[in-house]
Amino acid sequence: MKLVDLHIHTIFSDGTLSPHEVVRLAASKGLSAIAITDHDELSGLPDATEAGNQFGISIISGVELSGRLKDKSVHILGYFVDKENRELINFIQSMKQSRFDRAEKIVEKLNEHGIYITIDDIKIRSGLGGIGRLHIAETLMDAGVVKDTHEAFSKYIGYGKSCYVSKSNISTKFVIELIIKAGGIPVIAHPSLHDTEDLISELINEGIMGIEVWYPTHSESQVKKYLEIAKKYRLVPTGGSDSHGTRPGYPGIGEFTIPYDVLDRLIEAKNRI
């Protein structure tokens, strides 16, 4: 059976492996296709595509963006986006700056609480990618402030905690429409996380076209439920590992896969638009 993984991150966001390393590993595990879906980033796609040609594996151009709906953060995957689309590129540039500004505000709050890390410390952790809270959590680990990233979120930078700073107030409707304008298929990422299940009907009204059914933490009952939702609302069911390379707490490349016919359905949806 041909296998794929439609949700993978690289060093251009919060993964630990380069696009070339991701593709090489995926090919060595027997995968036929993968999607690179970095947070607010397209920069890893050219290298991944080149490596795909080298190792004989198809690369789906993707991105993972986030928007707000009813004061909840919703992650949205965009598949087959045009990486040369100027509106998408401009938006991503603005989001990278927004991530940096958010990190600076979090650092200020941490400093006020007697925790002295700097934005330069965090930039070392983030490397080529835009700064995310996971990079801040790892910097807190490096400084000996917390024992793991879970503690960093639960004590300091998680939602509602003392050093939390909210993201830019970009609506899910804007994000969905942006992906569609860039020729992509917008898909709800990991609906069981971030308490977004009750927002599915509204996201459908906003133009969402798919839902991530197969995900490492989804139970059999959740998979069944999301498949029923997909069928009821004619959404494309997708899935992926959300692999961050070798980062603890996430599947490694090739450890969570789905059948190729899932990608076939996504391709059919792309061909209809």
C-alpha positions as CSV (number, residue, x, y, z in Angstrom):
1,M,0.0,0.0,0.0
2,K,1.3,3.5,-0.9
3,L,1.5,5.7,2.2
4,V,1.6,9.5,2.7
5,D,1.9,12.0,5.5
6,L,0.1,15.4,5.0
7,H,1.3,17.3,8.1
8,I,5.0,17.8,8.6
9,H,7.1,20.7,10.0
10,T,10.8,21.5,9.3
11,I,13.4,23.9,10.8
12,F,11.7,26.7,8.9
13,S,9.1,26.7,11.7
14,D,9.4,24.6,14.8
15,G,10.7,21.3,13.4
16,T,14.2,20.0,14.0
17,L,15.0,18.7,10.6
18,S,15.8,20.5,7.3
19,P,13.4,19.9,4.4
20,H,16.1,17.7,2.7
21,E,16.4,15.6,5.9
22,V,12.6,15.3,6.2
23,V,12.3,14.1,2.6
24,R,15.2,11.7,2.8
25,L,13.8,10.1,5.9
26,A,10.3,9.9,4.4
27,A,11.6,8.2,1.3
28,S,13.6,5.8,3.5
29,K,10.4,4.9,5.3
30,G,8.7,4.1,2.1
31,L,6.3,7.1,1.9
32,S,5.2,8.1,-1.6
33,A,4.2,11.7,-0.8
34,I,4.4,14.2,2.0
35,A,3.1,17.7,2.7
36,I,5.4,20.3,4.2
37,T,3.2,22.5,6.4
38,D,5.4,24.9,8.3
39,H,3.7,27.5,10.5
40,D,3.5,30.8,8.7
41,E,6.3,29.8,6.4
42,L,6.9,28.8,2.8
43,S,10.7,29.0,2.7
44,G,11.2,25.2,3.1
45,L,9.2,24.3,0.0
46,P,11.9,24.8,-2.7
47,D,14.4,22.6,-0.9
48,A,11.8,20.0,-0.2
49,T,10.7,19.9,-3.8
50,E,14.3,19.5,-5.0
51,A,14.9,16.7,-2.5
52,G,11.6,15.1,-3.6
53,N,12.9,14.9,-7.2
54,Q,16.1,13.4,-5.9
55,F,14.5,10.7,-3.7
56,G,11.5,10.0,-5.9
57,I,8.8,11.3,-3.5
58,S,6.0,13.7,-4.3
59,I,6.0,17.0,-2.2
60,I,2.7,18.8,-1.6
61,S,3.2,22.5,-1.0
62,G,1.5,23.4,2.2
63,V,1.4,25.9,5.1
64,E,-0.2,26.0,8.5
65,L,-1.8,29.3,9.5
66,S,-3.9,30.3,12.5
67,G,-6.9,32.6,12.9
68,R,-9.3,33.5,15.7
69,L,-13.0,32.6,15.9
70,K,-15.0,33.4,19.0
71,D,-11.8,34.1,20.9
72,K,-10.3,30.7,20.1
73,S,-7.2,30.1,18.1
74,V,-7.9,27.7,15.1
75,H,-5.1,26.2,13.1
76,I,-5.8,25.8,9.4
77,L,-3.8,23.8,6.9
78,G,-3.5,25.1,3.3
79,Y,-2.7,22.4,0.7
80,F,-1.4,23.1,-2.9
81,V,-0.9,26.8,-2.2
82,D,1.0,28.8,-4.8
83,K,4.2,29.6,-3.0
84,E,4.7,32.6,-5.4
85,N,1.3,34.1,-4.5
86,R,2.1,37.7,-3.5
87,E,-0.8,38.2,-1.1
88,L,0.1,35.0,0.8
89,I,3.8,35.9,0.9
90,N,3.0,39.4,2.2
91,F,0.7,37.9,4.9
92,I,3.4,35.5,6.0
93,Q,5.9,38.2,6.3
94,S,3.6,40.2,8.5
95,M,2.9,37.2,10.6
96,K,6.6,36.5,11.1
97,Q,7.0,40.1,12.3
98,S,4.0,39.6,14.6
99,R,5.5,36.5,16.0
100,F,8.7,38.4,16.8
101,D,6.8,41.3,18.4
102,R,4.8,38.8,20.5
103,A,8.0,37.1,21.7
104,E,9.5,40.4,22.7
105,K,6.4,41.1,24.8
106,I,6.6,37.7,26.4
107,V,10.2,38.3,27.2
108,E,9.3,41.6,28.9
109,K,6.7,39.8,31.1
110,L,9.1,37.0,32.0
111,N,11.8,39.6,32.9
112,E,9.2,41.4,35.1
113,H,8.8,38.1,36.9
114,G,12.5,37.8,37.5
115,I,13.2,35.4,34.7
116,Y,16.0,36.8,32.6
117,I,16.1,35.5,29.1
118,T,16.6,37.6,26.0
119,I,15.1,37.7,22.5
120,D,18.5,36.8,21.2
121,D,18.5,33.6,23.3
122,I,15.2,32.7,21.7
123,K,16.4,33.5,18.2
124,I,19.2,30.9,18.7
125,R,16.5,28.3,19.4
126,S,14.3,29.3,16.5
127,G,17.0,29.2,13.9
128,L,15.7,29.8,10.4
129,G,12.1,29.8,11.4
130,G,9.8,32.4,12.8
131,I,9.7,32.5,16.6
132,G,6.9,30.5,18.3
133,R,6.1,29.8,22.0
134,L,7.7,26.4,21.7
135,H,11.0,28.1,21.1
136,I,10.4,30.3,24.2
137,A,9.6,27.2,26.2
138,E,12.8,25.5,25.1
139,T,14.8,28.6,26.0
140,L,13.3,28.5,29.5
141,M,14.5,24.9,29.7
142,D,18.0,25.9,28.6
143,A,18.0,28.5,31.3
144,G,17.0,25.9,34.0
145,V,13.8,27.8,34.7
146,V,11.6,24.8,33.9
147,K,12.2,21.0,33.5
148,D,10.3,20.6,30.3
149,T,8.2,22.6,27.8
150,H,4.9,21.4,29.4
151,E,5.9,23.2,32.6
152,A,6.8,26.3,30.7
153,F,3.3,26.5,29.2
154,S,1.5,25.5,32.4
155,K,3.3,28.0,34.6
156,Y,4.2,30.9,32.4
157,I,3.4,31.2,28.7
158,G,0.2,29.1,28.2
159,Y,-3.2,30.7,27.7
160,G,-4.2,32.7,30.7
161,K,-0.9,32.3,32.5
162,S,1.1,35.3,33.8
163,C,3.4,35.8,30.8
164,Y,0.9,34.9,28.1
165,V,0.5,37.3,25.2
166,S,-2.2,36.6,22.6
167,K,-1.6,36.3,18.9
168,S,-2.6,38.9,16.3
169,N,-6.4,39.0,15.9
170,I,-6.6,37.6,12.4
171,S,-10.0,36.0,11.7
172,T,-10.4,32.4,10.5
173,K,-12.5,33.8,7.6
174,F,-9.6,35.9,6.4
175,V,-7.2,32.9,6.6
176,I,-9.6,30.6,4.8
177,E,-10.2,33.1,2.0
178,L,-6.4,33.8,1.7
179,I,-5.6,30.1,1.2
180,I,-8.3,29.8,-1.4
181,K,-7.1,32.9,-3.3
182,A,-3.6,31.3,-3.3
183,G,-5.1,28.3,-5.0
184,G,-5.1,26.1,-1.9
185,I,-7.5,23.8,-0.1
186,P,-8.1,25.1,3.5
187,V,-8.4,22.2,6.1
188,I,-9.2,22.3,9.8
189,A,-6.0,21.0,11.6
190,H,-6.3,18.7,14.6
191,P,-9.9,19.6,15.5
192,S,-9.7,17.7,18.8
193,L,-7.0,20.2,20.0
194,H,-7.5,23.8,21.1
195,D,-11.2,23.2,21.9
196,T,-12.4,24.0,18.4
197,E,-14.8,21.1,17.7
198,D,-17.8,23.4,18.5
199,L,-16.6,25.8,15.8
200,I,-16.7,23.3,12.9
201,S,-20.1,24.4,11.5
202,E,-19.1,28.0,11.5
203,L,-15.8,27.2,9.8
204,I,-17.8,25.4,7.1
205,N,-19.9,28.5,6.6
206,E,-16.6,30.5,6.2
207,G,-15.5,28.2,3.4
208,I,-13.4,25.5,5.0
209,M,-13.0,22.6,2.6
210,G,-11.5,19.8,4.6
211,I,-10.9,18.4,8.1
212,E,-8.0,16.5,9.6
213,V,-9.5,13.2,10.5
214,W,-6.4,11.0,11.1
215,Y,-4.1,12.5,13.7
216,P,-1.8,10.8,16.3
217,T,-3.9,11.7,19.3
218,H,-7.3,11.1,17.8
219,S,-9.1,8.1,19.3
220,E,-11.1,5.6,17.1
221,S,-14.3,7.3,18.2
222,Q,-13.0,10.7,17.2
223,V,-11.9,9.4,13.8
224,K,-15.3,8.0,13.3
225,K,-17.0,11.3,14.3
226,Y,-14.8,13.4,12.0
227,L,-15.4,11.1,9.1
228,E,-19.1,11.4,9.7
229,I,-18.8,15.2,9.7
230,A,-16.7,15.1,6.5
231,K,-19.4,13.0,4.8
232,K,-22.3,15.1,6.1
233,Y,-20.7,18.4,5.0
234,R,-18.8,17.1,1.9
235,L,-15.4,18.0,3.4
236,V,-12.2,16.4,2.3
237,P,-10.9,14.1,5.1
238,T,-7.2,14.4,5.5
239,G,-4.6,13.3,8.0
240,G,-1.0,13.5,9.1
241,S,1.6,13.0,11.8
242,D,2.2,16.7,12.7
243,S,5.8,15.5,12.9
244,H,8.4,18.0,14.2
245,G,11.3,15.8,13.3
246,T,13.1,14.6,16.4
247,R,11.3,16.9,18.8
248,P,10.0,15.0,21.9
249,G,6.2,14.6,22.1
250,Y,5.7,14.3,18.4
251,P,5.8,11.3,16.0
252,G,9.0,10.8,14.0
253,I,9.0,10.8,10.2
254,G,7.2,7.7,9.0
255,E,5.8,6.7,12.4
256,F,2.2,7.9,11.5
257,T,1.0,7.5,8.0
258,I,-2.2,7.3,6.0
259,P,-3.2,5.6,2.7
260,Y,-2.5,7.4,-0.6
261,D,-6.2,7.5,-1.5
262,V,-6.6,10.3,1.1
263,L,-4.3,12.4,-1.0
264,D,-6.2,11.4,-4.1
265,R,-9.3,12.9,-2.6
266,L,-7.4,16.1,-1.9
267,I,-6.1,16.2,-5.5
268,E,-9.7,15.8,-6.7
269,A,-10.8,18.7,-4.6
270,K,-7.9,20.8,-6.0
271,N,-8.9,20.0,-9.5
272,R,-12.5,21.1,-8.9
273,I,-11.5,24.7,-7.9
